[in-house]
């Protein structure tokens, strides 16, 4: 587990980040660890990971220099260059391969902090070249303006991600699966529980589960999307049990 992530526990809230480089595991895609250059890239990665039918996500993908040069000439704009005059390699922040209409499709994402001045002429030229590079290959290109981890949904995804990555690395054991099933049964009949926190506390008391086991089962169910809810909430423990939806099998991460 990356040291950037909170330690395993029962708390389902994470504070805002001050900005740093992140190293994350990518067991779901069976690749080596990924490095993300900013909180903005991390938040965007997490959104794609959880909200898009992602088959693979790569970071800092270099465009082919000869092709971007040709596109610049075709568009009659100057290619981004280094200070010494050499053509600069255009590197795309995130490139996701997603399932679409039974096939795979590429989505390229240029990620910038939400206050970044996107009207800069030099940035506009770069975007024109980068967008043409991917769309000419049948893919899609998007400019993403991100607030990093300074949103509830991003912090909630950030908290759940290590559990999801660990699941794809080693799976869940029988005890974890049993606790998850017990949580789901309790959820069908919450017996007056007002919040999910109440569900966890009362399930622990009634079933003699160990400390924090019910809350961890809840987090595991969310992290693998067996359960889902509106992630743009301040505290996942304070939502009502009725706000949780059990996903259909095709939406569960496997």
Secondary structure, DSSP 8 states (H G I E B T S, - for coil): --TTS--SSS-----------EEEEEGGGTEEEEEESSHHHHHHHHHHHHHS-EEEEEEEEE--HHHHHHHHHHHT----B-TTS-B---EEEEEEEEEETTEEEEEEEEEEETTS-TT-HHHHHHHHHHHHHHHTTT-EEEEEEE-TT-SHHHHHHHHHHHHHHHHHHH---HHHHHHHHHHHHHHHT-TT--SHHHHHHHHHHHHT--TTHHHHHHHHHHHTTSEE--S-SS-TTSS-GGG-EE--GGGS--
